[in-house]
Amino acid sequence: MRQQHTRWPAPVACRVKGRILLYDLEEMRAAARNGNRAALSHRPAGADADGLVTCLSCGQRYRSLGPHLARTHHMTAAEYRTEHRLPATTALMATDARSALSQARLSAMADDPELIARMRSATPPVQELARRSAESRAGTDELPAVRAARAASARKTHPAAQQALRDALEARVRAAGYASVTAAIEATRHLSNRAAAARIGIGASTVSRWRQRLQHG
């Protein structure tokens, strides 16, 4: 989804230092129902202005480096990116070729409803996919371009994530009968953190944090 920002909604919260993004379920369902819309990839383009991709190992130029790397250099795309210190998401195929491939896949899925089920059955377990993803990022996570891209994404999503968490917290305390988080904290000051948390319906660490905030605020 990070490669198809125009198709999917923005995340509403973020957990575990940016590695886990939370989305609104109804927005995701709406986007999925509109799945026949062309998806625009935001992977860093490895192609030059004329649409060809230059192989950094030999200087030859192709519309897609995958077959060339396997046939001539006997390496995978991940190995190639690691060797040349390219971000793990750098595309090795011309933009128009990727768009045509995406459209062909969408058409195939529309023509054959069972195709998605067969693809899912052939997909490795989630743990294996996570392991492969971690391996592909290992060689490029610390690249300046990668770190800059992640920082820019964090600056964009962090305010929305914080607001979503605050809204969820306010909804919980209202459900418990309090007008606001501040009112709930003030009304339960005579209780321990754990007891106050149980009465309000939030975590004890949240109660402790808010008490400290109000005390020093």
C-alpha positions in Angstrom: 0.0 0.0 0.0 2.9 2.3 0.6 3.6 2.0 -3.1 0.0 2.8 -4.1 -0.8 6.0 -2.1 -3.3 7.2 -4.6 -5.5 4.1 -4.2 -5.5 3.6 -0.4 -6.5 6.0 2.3 -3.9 7.5 4.7 -3.3 5.7 8.0 -5.0 7.1 11.1 -2.5 5.9 13.6 1.0 4.4 13.8 2.5 1.9 16.3 5.9 0.3 16.9 8.0 3.1 15.5 6.4 3.3 12.1 6.4 -0.4 11.3 2.7 -0.9 12.0 0.1 1.4 10.5 -3.6 1.5 11.5 -6.3 2.3 9.0 -10.0 3.1 9.2 -11.8 -0.1 8.3 -14.7 1.6 6.3 -12.2 3.7 4.3 -10.2 0.6 3.4 -13.4 -1.2 2.3 -14.4 1.7 0.2 -11.0 1.7 -1.5 -11.1 -2.0 -2.0 -14.5 -1.7 -3.7 -12.9 0.8 -6.1 -10.1 -1.6 -6.8 -10.6 -1.4 -10.6 -9.1 2.1 -10.6 -5.6 2.3 -12.0 -3.0 2.1 -9.2 -0.1 4.6 -9.4 3.1 3.2 -8.1 5.3 5.6 -6.0 8.3 3.4 -6.0 11.5 5.4 -6.7 11.9 5.2 -10.5 15.1 3.6 -11.5 14.6 4.5 -15.2 16.3 7.4 -17.0 14.4 10.1 -18.8 13.9 7.9 -21.9 12.3 5.2 -19.8 15.2 2.7 -19.9 16.9 1.4 -16.8 20.7 1.4 -16.8 22.4 -1.7 -15.2 25.0 -0.4 -12.7 27.0 -3.6 -13.0 27.7 -3.4 -16.8 26.2 -0.2 -18.2 23.7 -1.9 -20.5 20.2 -0.4 -20.7 16.9 -2.3 -20.6 13.2 -1.7 -19.9 13.4 -4.3 -17.2 16.5 -5.3 -15.3 15.2 -8.5 -13.7 15.8 -10.9 -16.6 19.1 -9.3 -17.4 20.4 -9.6 -13.8 19.4 -13.3 -13.7 20.8 -14.2 -17.1 24.0 -12.1 -17.2 25.0 -11.4 -13.6 23.3 -14.4 -11.9 21.9 -12.3 -9.1 18.4 -11.5 -7.8 17.0 -8.0 -7.7 17.5 -7.8 -3.9 21.1 -8.8 -4.3 21.6 -6.1 -7.0 20.0 -3.4 -4.8 22.2 -4.4 -1.9 25.4 -4.5 -4.0 24.8 -1.0 -5.4 23.3 0.5 -2.2 19.9 1.2 -3.7 16.8 1.6 -1.5 15.0 -1.7 -1.3 11.9 -0.2 -3.0 13.8 1.1 -6.0 12.0 -0.1 -9.2 14.1 -1.9 -11.7 11.5 -1.7 -14.5 10.4 1.2 -16.7 7.4 3.1 -15.4 5.3 2.5 -18.4 6.2 -1.2 -18.3 5.1 -1.4 -14.7 1.8 0.4 -15.5 1.1 -2.0 -18.3 1.9 -5.0 -16.1 -0.4 -3.7 -13.4 -3.2 -3.2 -15.8 -2.7 -6.7 -17.2 -2.9 -8.2 -13.7 -6.1 -6.2 -12.9 -7.7 -7.4 -16.1 -6.7 -11.0 -15.4 -8.3 -10.8 -12.0 -11.5 -9.3 -13.4 -11.7 -12.0 -16.0 -11.0 -14.9 -13.6 -12.6 -14.4 -10.2 -10.8 -17.5 -8.9 -7.4 -16.1 -9.7 -7.0 -14.2 -6.5 -7.8 -17.3 -4.4 -5.1 -19.3 -6.3 -2.6 -16.5 -5.8 -3.4 -16.4 -2.1 -3.0 -20.2 -1.8 0.5 -19.9 -3.4 1.6 -17.0 -1.2 4.1 -17.9 1.5 3.1 -17.5 5.2 3.1 -14.0 6.7 6.1 -14.8 8.8 8.1 -15.8 5.7 7.1 -12.7 3.9 8.1 -10.6 6.9 11.5 -12.3 7.0 12.1 -11.7 3.3 11.1 -8.1 3.7 13.4 -7.6 6.6 16.3 -9.1 4.6 15.6 -6.9 1.6 15.7 -3.8 3.8 18.7 -4.8 5.8 21.3 -3.5 3.3 19.6 -0.2 2.6 17.8 0.9 5.8 20.5 3.3 6.8 20.9 5.0 3.4 20.4 8.8 3.6 17.7 8.7 0.9 15.7 6.0 2.7 16.0 7.8 6.1 14.9 11.1 4.5 11.9 9.4 2.9 10.8 7.8 6.1 11.3 11.1 8.0 9.1 12.9 5.5 6.4 10.2 5.8 6.5 10.4 9.6 6.1 14.2 9.5 3.0 13.8 7.4 1.3 10.9 9.3 2.3 11.7 12.9 -0.1 14.6 13.5 -3.0 12.5 12.1 -2.0 9.5 14.2 -1.8 11.6 17.4 -5.2 13.1 16.7 -6.8 9.7 16.1 -5.4 8.3 19.3 -6.7 11.4 21.2 -10.1 11.1 19.7 -10.3 7.4 20.7 -9.3 8.2 24.2 -11.9 10.9 24.5 -14.5 8.5 23.2 -13.6 6.0 25.9 -13.9 8.5 28.8 -17.2 9.8 27.4 -18.5 6.3 27.3 -17.6 6.0 31.0 -19.6 9.1 31.8 -17.0 11.9 31.9 -17.0 15.0 29.8 -13.3 14.8 28.9 -10.0 13.1 29.8 -9.1 16.0 32.1 -12.4 15.7 33.9 -12.0 12.0 34.3 -8.5 12.3 35.7 -9.5 15.1 38.1 -12.6 13.1 39.3 -10.5 10.0 40.1 -7.5 11.6 41.8 -8.3 9.9 45.1 -7.9 6.5 43.5 -4.7 4.6 42.6 -3.6 4.6 38.9 -4.9 1.1 38.5 -8.3 1.7 40.2 -8.8 5.0 38.2 -7.9 3.2 35.0 -10.5 0.5 35.7 -13.2 3.1 36.4 -12.5 5.3 33.4 -11.9 2.4 31.0 -8.3 3.3 30.0 -4.8 2.0 30.7 -3.1 2.7 34.1 0.0 4.0 32.3 -2.3 6.5 30.5 -3.8 7.6 33.8 -0.2 8.1 35.2 0.9 10.1 32.2 -2.1 12.4 32.3 -1.8 13.0 36.0 1.8 14.0 35.5 0.9 16.2 32.6 -1.9 18.0 34.6 0.4 18.3 37.7 3.1 20.0 35.7 0.9 21.8 33.2 
